[in-house]
């Protein structure tokens, strides 16, 4: 009888003990990533314009340029908003970067510019291309590996700005005396898409977020018109100055690796 009563009392106490244990076990934490944030970023980029234009190389034979390979720093700011559902974090972000991705090419040689006449010209040419700005509007979607570390993918619309400068000097020694100096300058806007991936760390449980990310940009074909002044001199006492232009058809891809620091409000 005593054994039976003890067993009943013990069985009655088990649900209460289980309830106490359930209350005392803390829930799994996934942090708090929801909110608006502002930040800065910087890194290194490479841009590959694919210039397709007869005027860039067709007239001067061996005095030719190749597609430029632009490289240099990027520095800018970003802003966005995150929403969190458990371990899933989604958000929208915009960013703008100034850039100094550039390359200069020089070429020199002797060509015959007079269509079959026995007159050669010494030609020197220079071509500088530069991507000086990048921007994007992107969605982000990620998973929390732990409460302080987010892995994410990102993609959206992109914009860039590039510039080109071309110069030419040509001179003959006879029998036709001819010198030519030309300077052409222009800039263009590029529109396309961007995709990438990255990781973001919430520093010591604070509102500061440290990130590292890679972005790939792809811009559609655009046409850049470079314009300038062309000066032709042929003695005695002859000088002609006129405007000139060259259309450069250009498709550009860009890859950027950058780090950033944000503050979530």
Steps between C-alpha positions, in 0.01 A plus 500: 500500500778740592688413178193565290438838665862605443477402132181703457658808661806470279298463182293803593814709548656411163280731283572794728874435488487470122313831478763668718779366278323619186475851643863509607650389162567822302384522136759480219620854418531617139588862574319810379577610144180689413538871432645781294878533456757737350860420415819559307699261282823480305694251294655411166343458158579384147297614199526349152358721224462322166551778244368418152569784259676527164616858557700407810751285310409466135682804355842450653605144420757386754444798731219325683329484839353200682194476724597679823515318833403754763599447862510708817323593822132557581366695799144595591195465721190283529161497673238232547234330708486141631206280597556186710293180526675254728836426341402659165592863431379687191562861406528777242814707448626789286863600462725748320877479451752739357770309312840532339518195277711601202756401238713697253638368173761649270586401143743633241603405149533603137196487274401617153194723540474619138355195330791375289720809474863445599460707816541354847390664823638449847198441724470508878171413669377486860178356642389530863180337626358536850196379696437767764165407661282198584154475657234236554157427647494140627301246698680286762402160637701314762511240775636544852776245557494613863345803673798719406585385143290536184576341162308662212454523126406821324388623157333790322543792260831678441644820352853614421676796340814484290721743310737475204777728375675453167789696353680482165805669357619432144770666292663448159842616384420528130432525218160593651549699821222411740456510877190411695423525872167374633344482849169319558310471829166347602298330772210256511244340731467120521187313613474133586475249784706385798518181709720405792542338839647588837522454872409743778604493865309662783784627721480384863119508503498874420333692216825515301515268196824406322475352149705353216342449157558433132293662223493426127356768266396446138413804288331489161642645178521878495646753256751759617559802279832670568535850355786747473714725281718388212783729385669442162807702398672491164753773410515753367261689727212253504315397815159335521312446825174302498285292731514124487319210667536125537223258602615214723260208543567358843375215723652492849520242779634585846602299808538658843618360833430732792462524874259719693385622839134579576299621797146368558256745656 
